[in-house]
Amino acid sequence: PRDFELTKPQQKALDALESARLQGRTRGYLDMATGTGKTFVIAKDLQRLVESDPSLRALWLCHRGTILDQNKKMCEAVMSNDSKISHGQIYDGECNDQAQM
């Protein structure tokens, strides 16, 4: 995915997130249909943010642990190997210890 290009709708979503940030918003919500690349858009957004601020903190809210796992794998694929992103996961009523991506 690191070499994948964003589709026009994905780029539009990414631009909307950036526009909201430029307006001072610090939280975002991405609503796209199933299978349209939400995970990829968020990974690309996170990549852009981490490049400008390595101390960034992000929160994913998901109703299934498998979605969190999918996000983690996509971020690992999109982000450079030099990125030092730590993550923890809370799902199924349990909290996993923090680990390095």
NUTORLO-731749 format. One record per residue: x, y, z of N, C-alpha, C, O in turn; residue in one letter. Coordinates in steps of 0.2 Angstrom, whole numbers, plus 2048, in hexadecimal, padded with zeros to 3 digits. Example, Ala and Ser with C-alpha at 12.3 -4.5 7.8 and 13.67 -1.06 7.14 Angstrom:
8427E482783E7EA8278427F08278477EF82AA;8407F58238447FB824840800827843806828S;
***
This chain:
8047FA80080080080080480680080280C7FEP;80B80680280F80C80280F80F7FB80F8157FBR;80F80B7F680F80E7EF80980F7EC8088127E6D;80380D7EF7FD80E7EC7FB8157EC7FD8197F0F;7F78177E77F581E7E67EE81E7E97EA8197E8E;7EC8247EB7E58257EE7E08267E87E28297E3L;7DA8237E87D58247E37D382B7E47D482E7E9T;7CF82E7DF7CC8357E07C88367E67C983A7EAK;7C38317E87BF8327EE7C48317F47C28357F9P;7C982D7F47CD82C7FA7D18337FB7D2835800Q;7D48367F57D783C7F67D38427F87D58467FCQ;7CD8427F67C88477F87C78468007C684B803K;7C68408027C583F80A7CB84180D7CB845813A;7D184080B7D884280E7D884980E7DA84C813L;7D684D8087D68548087D185780D7D385C810D;7CC85480E7C68568137C985681A7C885A81EA;7CD85181B7D08508227D58568237D5859828L;7D985781E7DE85C81F7DB86381F7DD867823E;7D586481B7D286B81B7CF86C8227CF871825S;7CC8678257C986782C7CE8698317CD86D836A;7D48668307DA8678357DC86F8347DE872839R;7DC87182E7DE87882D7D987D8307DB883831L;7D387B8317CE87F8347CE87E83B7CA88183FQ;7D387B83E7D487A8457D18748487D187384FG;7CE8708457CB86A8477D08658497D5864845R;7CF86284F7D485D8517D28568517D5851853T;7CB8558507C884F84F7C584E8497C3853846R;7C58488467C28468407BE8408407BF83C844G;7B983F83B7B583A83A7B58388337B383D82FY;7B78328317B783182A7B182B8287B182682BL;7AD82D8247A78298237A782881B7A682C817D;7A98218197A981F8127A68188127A6815817M;7A481680C7A081080B7A580A80D7AB80B80CA;7A380480E7A77FE80F7AB7FD8097A87FD803T;7B17FC80A7B57FA8047B88008007BB7FE7FBG;7B78068027BA80B7FE7C180E8007C38137FDT;7C380B8057CA80D8077CB81180D7D081580DG;7C68118127C78158187CE81481C7D181981EK;7CF80E81C7D580C8207DC80F81D7E0811820T;7DC80E8167E18118127E28198137E781B814F;7DC81C8127DC8238137DE82581A7E282A81AV;7DC82281F7DE8248267E68228277E982682AI;7E881D8247EF81C8247F38218217F9823823A;7F182381B7F58298177F482F81B7F983381BK;7EF83081E7EE8368227F38368287F683B82AD;7F383082C7F78308317FF83082F803833833L;80082E82980782E82780983682680E838828Q;80483982380684182280784482980B848829R;80284382D80384683480984483880C84883BL;80B83E83881183C83B81783F83881C84083CV;81783F83281D84382F81E84A83182384C832E;81884D83281985483581985583C81C85A83FS;81785084081785084781884984A81384584BD;81E84684B81F84084D81C83E85481C838856P;81A84385881784285F81084185E80C841863S;80D84185880684085780383A85B80683585CL;7FD83B85E7F98368617F283685D7EF83B85BR;7F082F85C7EA82E8587E682985B7E982585FA;7DF82985A7DB82485E7D68218587D3825855L;7D681B8587D18178547CC8148587CD81185DW;7C68168567C081285A7BD80D8557BB80F850L;7BD8078577BA8028537B67FD8577B77FC85DC;7B17FA8547AD7F68577AF7EE8577AC7EA85AH;7B57ED8537B77E78537BF7E78537C27EB850R;7C27E28567C97E28577CC7E08507D27E384FG;7C97DD84C7CC7DB8457CD7E28417D17E283DT;7C87E78427C97ED83F7CF7F18417D37F483DI;7D17F18487D77F384A7DD7F08487E27F3846L;7DD7E98477E27E68447E37E883D7E97E983BD;7DE7E98397DF7EB8327E27F28327E67F382EQ;7E07F68367E37FD8367EA7FD8387EE800835N;7EC7F983D7F37F883F7F77F68397FC7F8837K;7F57F08357F87EE82F7F97F382A7FE7F3827K;7F47F68287F47FB8237F98018257FD803821M;7F980382B7FD80882D80580682D80980A82AC;80680082F80C7FD82E80F7FD8278147FE825E;80A7FB82280C7FB81B80D802818811803814A;80980781A80980E81780F81281A813815817V;81081182181581582481C81282381D80C821M;82181782382881582282A81082882781182DS;82F80C82783280882C83580C83283680A837N;83781383083A81783583581A83A83781C83FD;82E81983982981C83D829818844829812844S;82981B84982981885082281A85382181E856K;81D81685181681685381581185881580B857I;81381385E81180E86380980E863806813861S;8078098657FF8088657FD80386A8017FF86CH;7F780486C7F48008717ED7FF86E7EB80286AG;7EA7F98707E37F886E7DF7F68747E17F2878Q;7D97F88737D47F68787CE7F48747CB7F7870I;7CD7ED8757C77EA8727C57E48767C97E1879Y;7BF7E28757BC7DC8787BD7DC87F7BD7D7883D;7BD7E28827BD7E38897C47E388C7C47E3893G;7C97E28887D07E188B7D47E68887D37E8882E;7D97E888C7DE7ED8897E57E98887E77E688DC;7E87EA8827EE7E78817F47EC8837F37F2882N;7F97EA8857FF7EE8878017F28818007EF87BD;8057F88828077FB87C80D7F88798117F487CQ;80D7F88728127F486E8147F98698117FE867A;81A7F886681D7FB86081A7F985981A7F2859Q;8187FD8558167FB84E81C7FA84A81C7F8844M;
***
